[in-house]
Amino acid sequence: MERRVKRVSAFLAALVIFMCTTVLGFAQTADENDIYIADSVLEAAASVMPVEVKAKAAVLMDVSTGKVLMSMNPDKQLFPASVTKIMTLLLVTEAIDSGKIALTDMVTASATAASKGGSQIWLKEGEQMSVDDLLKATAVYSANDACTALGEYLAGSDEAFTAMINERAKQLGMKNTHFDNCTGLDDDTDTHLTTAMDVAIMSRELLKHERITNYTTIWMDSLRGGATELVNTNKLVRFYEGTTGLKTGTTSKAGCCVSASAQRDGTHLVAVVMGSDNSDDRFNGAKAMLNWGFANYTTVTPQIDKSLITDVKVINGLEDVITPVIPQSSSVLVKKGEEQKIKTDIELCVDVEAPVERGQVLGKVILSLEGETLGEYNLTAPKAVRKLKFSDIFSRLLSSLGG
């Protein structure tokens, strides 16, 4: 009996050691994989979308406010293909608006521009074409030769222009972006990368220039007196209500990409889809995001209640009180049905010491919705109020005695 007990005890001891070793081994494995597991959970959470988008990454952004309404892997670096050309369109449009160049300027195609492959309008070295036509060819037909010619005209060389778009990307806060060229051609590079979020950022910036939609909404057009036909690579221009653009892109490395923008009833949205397996998936994904955005959100301009703004007393001023200027509030994006929930808070000085300068801040208006600040606007002095002088006091005294 005693031997039997010892054998059982030995067996139990061995079992305990085995179990402890297994548990410790599991615990060690779990510790080693904690970061991996956490990252997997986060990626899965980030991939939860209210609509189906068959792509590697996607972002839906409100153009007016920059608010992100949905996203999937927004900061994943991917090849953008010709979506890159949004940066060319942006820099050229900014140069036109600033007066640096004009739409009527004639650009002479270089050997570099004429040698670009992929989508092109077959520019010949030495051929001249206007900035207007080159913009059209870039925005509508995604012509690599036209895009390169524009960049060279603006910066002096293809390399200098690539440096310009990278610098502008940094200024816009596109922290996960690096461009090796202005066209998006990626056969000879592994570092021409950006993200869905950064594409949304540059798309939003471009859409601030209304003139660009003169090009991005063209379905069919022509160049060279009708000899060169252009058909927009963005099918949504023809088939989606309210489309304002913007740019497609396709390579074997990038897959099918699109930055699709549309505006309805004052709400302007941009849907970015990157890395779809085919063209239908990118357009269907973009449409699904835009449809969801328009169905669930609306753009409103909150009205500030003037009765909440009181006069401010001016201490030792030529005038006793001053009425603050009430600012015009900007449009804000809110969920449909929550328009009446916007809260207005006023922070205003009771009094102010003279002298008061014209435009001096006297307080502010804060618009919020369920704790989220929608906008802050300064309440300012409409005019200057100088400090009282002895002569002013003496004049008032004589005036009162005379009365």
MODA-V471462 format. One record per helix or strand of 3 or more residues. SS is the DSSP state (h for helix, s for strand). FROM is the first residue (numbers start at 0). LEN is the number of residues. Records with the same first field share a line. If there is no record, write none. Layout:
BEGIN
SS = FROM-LEN + FROM-LEN
END
This chain:
BEGIN
h = 1-31 + 33-13 + 80-18 + 110-4 + 130-11 + 143-12 + 157-14 + 195-12 + 209-7 + 223-3 + 235-4 + 278-18 + 305-3 + 338-3 + 389-13
s = 56-6 + 67-5 + 105-3 + 127-3 + 219-4 + 227-4 + 242-9 + 254-10 + 266-10 + 296-5 + 311-4 + 330-5 + 342-6 + 350-3 + 360-9 + 371-9
END
